Amino acid sequence: MVGIRQRARAGRRSAAASLAVAFALALALGGCAGGDFGRTRADMRSDDMHRWVGDEATASVGVKPSQFQLTDDERMLRDFAYPLIEAPHTRPEWKGVFGDYTPLPAPWRREVHFDRTAYGRLLIDEPHRSHSSRYAQLMEDVRDDLTRIEPFFQVADRVLDMDSRRNQARSIVSDLSPRENDDVTARITENALVVKWVQHCLQQRAASYRWALERLVLQAPDPMVADTDRLIVQLEAMTAPRVAAGGAVVSKG
């Protein structure tokens, strides 16, 4: 009987240990599932997962989206646009782990209201071990945007140049149907709106970062102010509009 009880206790300990290992493994895999920067996990992705960006942009201004399939650059444009139109720290980490993904409303929707204080209040109100960590977080967020801007606008220039050529080609294409003509117009409009959406959000982000820095200066002056200010000035300069290929207004990135 003693031997049986000992084996039973050993079996329970083994089962508990196996359960603990399985739970730890699940947590580890869950953390990886969130992807970089808390984005949707890889197995939730698809080639056209950000196609909705263009559809939402056109729908918000009452324009019917194009039925053309996305080109590689157009798909990349929407992929690069998403992290720039999603406000920093609006997605709780657990949502990234479990693959939560919610399309965002375009800024031209009437119910969309921008609060430039929201980012700063979240940054300042969250518990921190020291005020310097707030400056560090702000600098990290601005740097993240700066690294994303140049790739986005490089693709944007290619797409807008392609749209300019697409528009010129309409006059030489034989038997152009009304539907094809409408789809060309819709896609050109759609691409331009995606670029303008990002441009709009970048200007809002710069304003949010500026507000946050000004409040940090009031609450906790620190030598890190100068470095943070330089980063925000750089972001503000890169969001200044210019006219690029195709006549659309894009950033200096």
N, C-alpha and C positions, 0 to 999 in steps of 0.2 A: 504493500500500500504506500509505503514511504517513497519507494522508487517511482510509483505511478504519479504521486503528487509532485515530486520533483520534476518529472518529465513534463507534467502539465504546466507547472510554473515556468519552466524553461521555454515551453512552446508559446506561452502567452508573452514572455519577454521578447522572443524572436519575432512574433507577430507585431508587437508594438514597435520594435526597432524597424521592421520593414515598412510599417505605416509611416513612421517618422521620416525615413529616407525618401519614401514616395512623395510625402508632403513637401519636403525640402526641394526635391527635384521639380515638383510642379511649380513651386514658387520661383525657382530659378528660370524655368522655361517661360513662366508668365512674364518675368522681367524682360526676357529677351523678346517676347512676343510684342512688346510695346514698340520696339524699333527705336531708331535714333530720335532724340528730342521728344520722346513720348508719342511718336506718330503711330498710326495704325500698323499692326503687325503684318509681316510679309504675306502670310497666307490669306489675308483679307484684301490684298491688292489685286488690281487688274490693270491692263494697259490703258483703259479709258476711264479709270476711277475718278479722274478730275475733269471729265468732259462737262460735268454739270456746271463748272465755273463759267464757261461760255454760254450755256443755256440760260443760266440764272442772270447773267449780265444782259442778255438781249431781252429776256422776259421782263426784267425790271423796268425797261424803257418801252415796253409794248412792241418789240420787234420779234418776228418769228425766227427761230434759229435755223441755220443752214442744215440741209440733210446730207451734205458731203461728209465722207469719212475724214477724220483728222489726219493730217500729214504728221510725220515724225516730229517736225519742229513745232507744229501746233499743239501736239500732245505734250511735248516738253514744256512749252510755254505755260500750259495750264498746270503741269506738275510743279514747275518752279513758282507759279503764282500763289499756290495754296498756302505755303508757310509764311508768305508775306501779307496775305489778307487775313489770316487767322491771328488775332491779337495775342501778344505774349501772355503765357500763363493762364489762358482761359480754359484749357483742358486739364482737369485733374489727372494726376498720374495714373490712378486706377482705371480711368477711361482708356488711356493709351494701352495699358496692359491687356484689357479685355476687348480691344479692337473697336471701341466706340468711334463712330465717324458720322458727323452731321454736316450736311451742306450749310453754307453761310449765306445770309441775304446780301445782295448787292447794295452798295451805298445809295443807289438811286431809289430804293424803296422808301416810301413816305414814313413808314413806322421805324426806320432805322435812325437812331440818335447817337451821336458820338459824344462820349464823355471823356475829355482829355485828362481828367483827374483820376479816373478809375485805376489805371496802371500804378500811378504813384501812391494812391491810398493803399492798394494791395501790398505794394513793396514796403511801405513804411509801417503799416499796421501788423504785418506778419511778425511773429516772434523771431528775433535774431540774437545771437550771442553778443554781437557788437555792431555798432553803426557802420564800421568799415565793410562788413559783409553786405550791407545794403548797397553801398557804392560798387562793390565788386559784382553784385548781381546786375545792377544797372549797366555797368560797363560790358558785362558778358552778353546781355541782351542786345545792346547796340552793335557790338562786334558781330553777333550772329546775323543781324540784318545786313551789315556791311558786306559780309562774305556772300550773302545770297543775292545781293543787288546786281553785281556785275554779270554773273551767269544768266540771270533773268533777262536783262536788257540786251545782252549779246544775242540771245535767242529772239527777243522782241524785234531787234533790228532786221534779222533774217526773215522773220515772218512778215513784217510790214513791207519789206522789199519784195518778197514773194507776192504779196497782195497787190502791190503796184504793177507787177508784171502780169498778174492774173487779170487785173482790171483792163490793162492794155490789150490783152489777148482776146477779149470779147469781140473786138472789132474785126478780128481776122478769122475767128472760128466759124466754120460753115454750119449752117442749119442749127444755130444756137436756139434751143427751145426756151420758152418763157420760164419754165421751171428752173432750167439750168442758170438762166440769167438771174433769177431771183435768189438762187442758192449762192451764186457768186457774190451778189450784193450783201446777202445775209452773213456770209462767212467773213467778208472784209470788215463789216460792221462789228461782228462778234469779236474778231481778233483785236480790233482797235479798242473795244470796250474792256476786254480783259487787261490790256496794257494800262488803260486809264484807271481801272479799278485798283491795280497795284500801286499806281502813282498816287492815287487818292489815299490809300491806306498808309503808304510810306510817309506822306506828309502828316497824317494823323499820328503815326507812331513817333515821329520826330517831335511833334507838339507834346505828346504824352511824356516822352523822356525829358523834355525841357522842363515841364511842370514838376516832374518828380525830382529832378536835380535841384531846382529852386527851393523845394520844400526840404530837401535833405540839407541844403546849405543853412537854412534857418534853424533846423532842429539839431544838426550835428555837423558843424563846420569841420572840414578835414582837408589835408593836402591833396587827397584824391580828387577833389573838385576839379582841379585844372585838367587832369588827364581825362576825366569823364566829360568835361565840357568840350575838349578837343574832338572826342569821338562823336558827340552829338552835332557839333558844327560840321564835321565831315559828312555825317548822314544828311544834315539839312542841305548841304551843297549838292549832294548826289541826287536829292529828290527835286531839285529845281528843274522845271520843265524845259524842254527844247523840242524843236521840230525835227523828226527823223524821216527816214525813207517812207514813202507812202503818204506823207503829210500829216501823220498822227503825232500827237504830243507825247513824248516819252521822257525818261529821266536822263541825266548826264552820266548815269552809271555805265 
